[in-house]
Amino acid sequence: MSFYDVLQKYEKNTVWERIQNVTKKEVERVLSKESFSIDDYFALISPAASGYLEEMARKAHRITLQHFGRVMVLYAPLYLSNYCVNNCLYCGFNVHNELDRRKLTMEELKIEAKAISQKGIRHILILTGESRKHSSVDYIKDCVRVMSEYFTSISIEVYPLKEEEYRLLVNSGVDGLTIYQEVYDEDVYKIMHPSGPKKDYRYRLDTPERGCRSGMRSVGIGALMGLANWRTEAFYTVLHAYYLTNKYPDVEISISIPRMRPHTGNFEVPSPVSDRDFVQILLAARLLLRHVGITVSTRERSSFRDNLVGLGVTRMSAGSVTEVGGYNEKRGDGQFEISDDRSVEDIRQMLYSKGFQPVFKDWQYI
Amino acid sequence: MTEDALIIGGTQIKSRLFIGTGKYSSNSLIPKIVESSGAQVVTVAVRRVDLDSKNENMLNFIPEECILMPNTSGARNAQEAVRIARLAKAMGCGNWVKIEVISDTKYLLPDNYETLKATEILAKEGFVVLPYMSPDLMMAKRMRDAGAAAVMPLGAPIGTNKGLKTKELVKIMIDEIDLPIVVDAGIGKPSEAAEAMELGAAAVLVNTAIASAGDEVSMAEAFSLAVKAGRMAYLAGTGAVKDFAEASSPLTGFLNA
C-alpha cells in the first residue's frame, strides 16, 4: 500500500467540508482531550479553532517542553547546484528563468563547507535542482564525502531518487532526507508542475517512503503553504506524517511548513497564509504529532520566528544562504528570498534570551 | 543502620539519584543541577557531545567529580549502540555506558532484544553496561548473565512524567535479580521517586521531570530529598498495609493486663 491509497479515502471537497463545518463546541470538546487522533485534526485546523489559538499554544508549549525540552536544533542549507529541468511555476530555479546556472566544484564546496562549519553549524542540508546531468547521484555522493569532514549530520534535499540510490547515499554518510510534496491537491499539482520529471505526482508522493526504506534516520516532508487551500494542505501533510510514523516507526519523521515567498519571476500566491494561519498550522500539527520534529526555515522573518520558539518548532535554519556558492560570495539569485538574514551567532543569542538552548550537534555519524 | 553502599561496576556511588542533561535551556544550568541534586552519575547523549565546540560542548559543564554515563540515544539497533559506545570511549567519556536502543519513534519504548545484544558485546569489551529496558524479568536476567552492571527498567514511557506505572513488574525485578535496579524514565514527581526507592530500587534516573520544572534547581533538590527519604524508608522496613484501620490502643489489650 502507498500513501496514495490513503489519500483516496480523503477526497479534498469532503475534507474541506468537514473542516469548514466544525463548530466551536466541537473545538472545545477536542481541546479538552489529553491526546488527539486524526479525526480530531479536522477540528484543530478548522476556521472555528482559529479563535482558540491561545489555548492550543499553551498545550503545544507544554507538549514540546516535555518531549523535546528547552532546546532548538540548528542547521544550515547549502546549495550545490541550481541547474534544473523542471518548470515549477513558483520556483526561482525554474528552467525558463534567466539565471546564472552553476554548480560547485569540490574545491568550491570545501570553501563553502568551511565557511559554514566555522560558524559552529554541524548539521548541513545540501540541496540541488533537478538535473541528473549536472547534479548526478555520483556528484552528490562526492559532495557528501567532502561534507563529512566538516559536519556530523548530512541531510539531502534533492530531486526524487530511487530506493537504491538513497541507500548508496546513506552508505556514503547521508542520514536525513527532506522531500516536500509541494502540494497534495493533485489537480493543483498538475497545474504547478506542467513539465519536467516533477510532473509525476505519484512518484514524488512515494519518495519519502523510498527514503524510509533505504535506511535514512530521518525523513522530512511538507507542503508549500499557499499553493492550494492551506487548511486541507495542512491536513494532508499531517496525515502523511501520521501514516509514515506508523509504517516506519524506526525513522524520525519531521514536517516543515514552508510558506510561499516572493522569488525571481512573477507568481501570485493562490492561497496566502497569514501569520495567524501559520501559527494555527504549527500548533495543530504539534498537538496531533507529539514526537514529530517541526522545522521552520529562514523564509520566515526574524521577529516572527522568534515568537514561534516554544510553540512546537524543534529545528531552525540559521545564517542561511540560498544561492549556489553564496556563503563565500553574495550573488542575489537564490531559490527564494531569505527573510531572516541574521547570523548564526544572532540566532544563538536570541534562543538563549528566550530560555532555549541552541543545539548545533544532535547526531554523530557512526 | 549499617553502611548503605551502592556499588556499580566496582565503584561506590554516593548518590542514588542519577540525572540526565538533555532538555535544559542552557548547559550552564548543569553544574547547578548537579550541585542541588547531589547527583554523581550523570548521563549524556553521545550524539550531542561536540568536542570541537568551545561554547557548546556539554562535557565542559559536567563537574569532574561526576561519573559520566554516556548514553546511546539515537541507536536503532545493537550495532549502532555498540558503535556509539565505542565512540564515547574514544572521546574520553570513560567506560560506563547506558544502552538505549529505540526503534519506535512513536512511543519511544526500548527494544529489549537489541539492547541485550549490545549489552553482551560491550560487557565483553570491558564497559560498565547499564541497559535501559522495558521491565521484563527474563530479559533482565539475560542482561545480567550477559554482563550488565545494573539494569534500568522504565517507570513509564520516557518523557511522559507519568510516574511508576510499571510498579508490579519493577518490584518483581527487584525481588528476583541480584543486580542494582535503577528506575529510569517516566518518573514525574519527587513522590514517585520516593515510591520507587521505597520499593527497593537501587537508584532512579530523572531528567524530564527536573528539566521541565518551573524552577529546575529547586526541583533537583526536591528529588534528592525524596530519593533519600525513600531509601531510608526502604531500609527501615515500611509497615504492612492493612485493609482496615487498626487502633494504636488494641481492643484486646485488657487480656494482657
Interface residues (C-beta under 8 A of the other chain):
Chain A: L65 Q66 H67 F68 G69 R70 V71 G120 R122 T152 R217 T245 N246 P249 D250 V251 E252 I253 H291 Y352 G355 F356 Q357 P358 V359 F360 K361 D362 W363 Q364 I366
Chain B: G22 K23 Y24 S25 S26 N27 V46 R47 R48 V49 D50 S53 N55 E56 G74 R76 E80 R83 I84 L87 S103 D104 T105 K106 L108 G159 T160 N161 T208 A211 S212
